[in-house]
Amino acid sequence: MDTIKLERNGKVIVRSKADYEMNKSAYDFRGFKEYVEKPKPQPKPEPKPETKVEKPKEELKVEVKKDSEWEKEEAPKKTETKKAE
């Protein structure tokens, strides 16, 4: 079964060739035209700039404290208010 692609407003639909031939006037009236695939433009390869090989920089050494060395935050002290008697 042959199919045909029709396009209208940038949207593409697929119909059977027999259906299109029988209803060609209706498709034309509604603005459908036979879809023609446009070749996609090939991106031009960009010239790669020459990269200089650099010596690896020394990594930063961070000292991590163990759980026993963590300092616990002090909870805010509660202030007592005097009630009116």
Secondary structure, 3 states (H helix, E strand, C coil): CCEEEEEECCEEEEEEHHHHHHCHHHHHHCCCEECCCCCCCCCCCCCCCCCCCCCCCCCCCCCCCCHHHCCCCCCCCCCCCCCCC
